[in-house]
Amino acid sequence: MKGLKVYVDDELERHFRKVAMEVYGYGRGSISRAVEDAMRRWLSEYEILEGIEIPEDPIKAVRGMLKHVKKSGVELQHEVRRIRARKAI
């Protein structure tokens, strides 16, 4: 196992230690386990996002996607408003 020395904001470090100990316990190694978990999650998220291609022209990428829909844009907006209102109840 390797050691890694990092410098972070004091408040972030205090909060991280507190939460790490609540999650992994107050025993030896809880901070290391929390850091490993955080690093693995960050790497996983980064690798997923790295694989996503962002189109050069987003408008061109979505143009024509709704041409099979028979309703107008205004009708779709009203329908969405009704759906959201029902979900809020």
N, C-alpha and C positions, 0 to 999 in steps of 0.2 A: 504494500500500500504506500502511496505517495502522500506527502504533505503539500498543502497549498496555502499560501499566505495571501489574503485579500484585504483590501481596505474599503470599508463601507461606512455610511453615515451612522453616527452613534445611536440615533433613535431607531433606525432600521435594525441595527444589530441587537439592541435591547428587545425590541418587539419580536424579532426572529427567535432569539434565545427563549423568550417566554413561551411562545407558541410551540416551538420545537419540544420543549420539556413537557408541555401539557400533552402533546400528541405522543411522543416517544418515551415519556417517563423521565424521571429526574436522575436516572442512573448514568453511569459512564457511557459515552458514545452516542448519546441522544442527539447532540448537535451535529456530529458527523453523519449520522443516519439521515437527519433532516436535510443537510446540505447535499448529500448524495441524491436523495429523492428529488430535491429542487433542481439539481443539475440535470438529472435524467429527464425530468418533465420538460425543462427548457430545451434540451437538445431534441427531444421528440417533437415538440411543437415547432421548433425551428426547421427541422428536416421536413415536416409536413408542409409548412408554409413555403419552403424553398422549392418544393415540387409543383406549386401552383403557378401557372403562367398567367400573368396579367396582360390583357390585350393592349396593344398600342393605342387603339381607338375603341374605347368601351361602347360608344354609341353605335359604331358599325357592328360590333360584336353582338348586340342585342336587337338590332334592327330586323324586323320581320318575324320575330319569335312569336308574336301574338296574332299573326295574320289569319290563323284558322279560327280565332274567336270572333263570333258574330256581333258581340256587343261593342258599343263605342267606349272610348276612354272615360267619358263622364258616367256612363251606366256602370262601368266596372268600379269607379270610385264610390258611387252610391251603394253598390252591393257590398263593397268592403266596409263601408261605414256601418251598414246594417249588421254585418257579421261581427264586427268589433263591439257594437252596442249589445248584441245578444251575449257575447262572451263576458262582458263586463257585469251583466246581471247575475 
